Amino acid sequence: QARVGGMSEREERDYWRGIVRPIPRVASPLAEAGTQFHDWAERFVKAGMPDAAVMGESGGMTRATMLAELDTQDRRLLDDATKAKVATWCRRLADSPWARRVPAWAERSVVVDVPGVGLVNGKFDAVFLGGCDPADRSKRFCVVDWKTGKRPMSSQDVERKLSQLDMYRLLLAAIEEVPLDSIDATLYYVSESDEGRRELHARAKTEQEILAELSYGIPEQSDND
């Protein structure tokens, strides 16, 4: 078991609780909407796993039940802009190609000791079997990071967002002990009404390139970006 030197038991407990994904102390309406969507997405992905044992983790609900509740909720949210927005994001996920893919994990937390960098933590929103292109047999897994904020426009902002995927590819390769080039990753912007603009795929960067990036800092992870 890992220990953190110089901390009391309570301080250490708080440290490890926050290391996987820092939780905002004050939630804005946008942050709260992002959190609500990610909670729904986690249950939706888990409900699609082939192992029936995960039913407990999805709240005992099937996807059909979740979608029926969403339809009922849609009719009640005409006067609640935030909840209506969350419902729209959920519907876009349910109608996306990812809803027809086989999930491996949802909201999987990892902490990896990366050589030359130190402890790096991450939380994968969802990991699916196969690559971004399901016909690509060279890929084992694809990390999908759900995004509720605005899709980046400038090349600089795009690269900054994609650095998060670079890190996720490295972490998953280390945890699963598979080659880095067998892992795909993509951002999926449920905030985009145009389905063709929702995905931003990770570049095929090498381990050396990603380690060089991480040496300058760990990419920020958030539920509402």
URDAWO-V532758 format. One record per residue. RES is the residue in one small letter. OMEGA is omega as a letter, one per 20 degrees, with the letter a starting at -180 (* if undefined). Layout:
BEGIN
RES/OMEGA  RES/OMEGA
END
This chain:
BEGIN
q/a  a/r  r/r  v/a  g/r  g/a  m/r  s/a  e/a  r/r  e/r  e/r  r/r  d/r  y/a  w/r  r/a  g/a  i/a  v/r  r/r  p/a  i/a  p/r  r/r  v/a  a/r  s/r  p/r  l/r  a/r  e/r  a/r  g/r  t/r  q/r  f/a  h/r  d/r  w/a  a/r  e/a  r/r  f/r  v/a  k/r  a/r  g/r  m/a  p/a  d/a  a/a  a/a  v/a  m/r  g/a  e/a  s/r  g/r  g/a  m/r  t/r  r/r  a/r  t/r  m/a  l/r  a/r  e/r  l/r  d/r  t/a  q/a  d/a  r/a  r/a  l/a  l/a  d/a  d/a  a/a  t/a  k/r  a/r  k/r  v/r  a/r  t/r  w/a  c/r  r/r  r/r  l/a  a/a  d/a  s/r  p/a  w/r  a/r  r/r  r/a  v/a  p/r  a/r  w/r  a/a  e/r  r/a  s/r  v/r  v/a  v/r  d/a  v/a  p/r  g/a  v/a  g/a  l/r  v/a  n/r  g/r  k/a  f/r  d/r  a/r  v/a  f/r  l/a  g/a  g/r  c/r  d/a  p/r  a/a  d/a  r/a  s/a  k/r  r/a  f/r  c/r  v/r  v/r  d/a  w/a  k/r  t/r  g/a  k/r  r/a  p/a  m/a  s/r  s/r  q/r  d/r  v/a  e/r  r/r  k/a  l/r  s/r  q/r  l/r  d/a  m/a  y/r  r/a  l/a  l/a  l/r  a/a  a/a  i/a  e/r  e/r  v/r  p/a  l/a  d/r  s/a  i/r  d/r  a/r  t/r  l/r  y/a  y/r  v/r  s/a  e/r  s/r  d/a  e/a  g/a  r/a  r/a  e/r  l/a  h/r  a/r  r/r  a/a  k/r  t/r  e/a  q/r  e/a  i/r  l/r  a/r  e/a  l/r  s/r  y/r  g/a  i/r  p/r  e/r  q/a  s/r  d/a  n/r  d/*
END
